[in-house]
């Protein structure tokens, strides 16, 4: 029997039927041509496995759905903290990184291929308030920047922009 690592991919609830039929298509990594399926390992710590829910909701998605799937343990993937260069490892190795990491917040697994529909084991709606916004250590801290560019498209950003403009009006 082949051992399979389990992962969770978060997506817009409206795409679930399409994903169940056709699988999860990789998306572009930053500004490069590389494409990946972003995922989190299924861990005992629910919050770590679903930490990206609130951050993805700031992009305007109303309801986030979780798609759980399995891939072979020896499958090559990348793992790392968002905004930094990821390291090459295997699916099982990426799970180990999360388990050995101090908190696991901000980490992500990047799978360099499409997830087939037959690899999907279930879909569900996780609590929509799980996770962090802006960055993992942001709780209780103001956003880095409140300018129009940094806050564009963010949900409920009007107060942040107004405060930023008031603080910087005299400069």
N, C-alpha and C positions, 0 to 999 in steps of 0.2 A: 504494500500500500504506500502511495506517495504522500509525503507530508506537505501540507499546504498552509501557508501563512494567510491570515485573515486581515483585511483592510476595510476602511470606510472611506468612501468618496462623498463629499457634500455637493449638492447641486440644487438648482431651482426645482421646486415641486412640480411645476408645469412640464418639466422634461422627463419625468419618471417613465411614462409609457414608452417614449422614444428610446430611452436608455434600456429598458427591459427588453425591447425588441432588437435593438441594434448594438447594445453595449455602450461603453464609455469611451468617447473619442478623446485623444490627447489634445491639449491646448498648448499654445506657444509659451515658451519660457522667456519671460522678460522681453527684451528686444532682439533676441536671437531667433534663428530658424528652428531650434530644437523644440520638440513638442513632447509633453509628458501628461500623464494622468496624475493629478495630485491626490494624495490619500494619507490616511492616518492608520496605524495599526489598531486592531481591536485589543484594548488593554483592560485590566481590572478597574483602572481609574477612568470612569466615564467622562469626566471633565477633560482629561487630556485627549482622549479619542475624539471628542466632539468640540475641541477648543476653537475651531475656526468658524463656528456657527454665527456668533455675533459679528465677527469681522466681515464675513460674507454678506450679512444683512445690511451693512453700511453701504454696500454697492447697489442697493435698491431692490434686492430680491425679497419678496414678502415672506415666503415660507420656504425654508431650507429642508430638503429631504436627504436622508442618508441612504447610500447604496452600499451594502456590504458584499464583499466578494473575496474569493480565494485565488491565490497564485502560488506556484511552486516555491518552496523555501529557497531553492538555489537560483531563482530568477534574478538577473542583475537589475538593480535599482540604484537610485541616488537618495541620500538622506542628508538633511542639513537644516539650519535655521533660515527662515525667510530672509532675503536680502543679503545672504552670504553665499559663497561658493559651496555647493554640495559635495559630498564625498561619495565615491563609488562603493557599493557593497552588494549584498544579496538581500532578498526579501526577509529571510530570517535574521540576517545581520542588522537590518534596519529596526526590527522589533527589539533586538538586543540594545541598540543605541538608545531607544526610548526608555527601556527598563533601567539602564545604567545611568542615564542622564539625571542631573540634579532635580530638574522639574519637568522637562519635556515640553515646556511652553515655547511656542514659536517654531518648533521643529515641523518638518513635513517630509513625506516620502514622495519621490518622483519616479513614476514607472514609465519607461520610454516606449510604450506601445499601447495599443487599444486594449481595453478590457472587454473580452467577448461576453455576449449575453449569457452563454452557458456557465461562465465563471461567477455570475452574480447569484448570491444565495438568498438575499432578502432586501427589501426596501422598507423604510419606516420614517416617521416624522419624529425627530428628536426634540427635546425641549428647546424652544427658540431663544432662550436666554443663556444657554450654555456658552462658556468661553469668554473671550476678552475682545475689546475694541481698540483700534489704533495700533497697539503693540502689547505684548504679553504683560509687561510691567506697568501698564498705564493706569491701573485701578487707583483712583483718587488723585491722579495727576492730570493737569490740563494737556490738550493735544500739543504737539510740537509747534505747529503753526496754524494760525487762524485765517490766513489770507484766502482770498477768493479761489486762487489756483489750488491750494492744498485741500480746501474744503468743498470743491466743486463736486456736485453729484451726491454728496453725503447726506444721509437722512438726518433731519433735525440739526443742521449746522448753522442756522440763522443766528442763534444766540452766540455761538462761538465766534462767528465772523463779526458780529456787532461789538462784542467785547474786545476783540483784536483791533478793530478799527478805532474804538474809543481810546485804547491804550497807546496806539501809534499815531494818533491825530496830531500830537504836538511836535513830532519828529520831523 
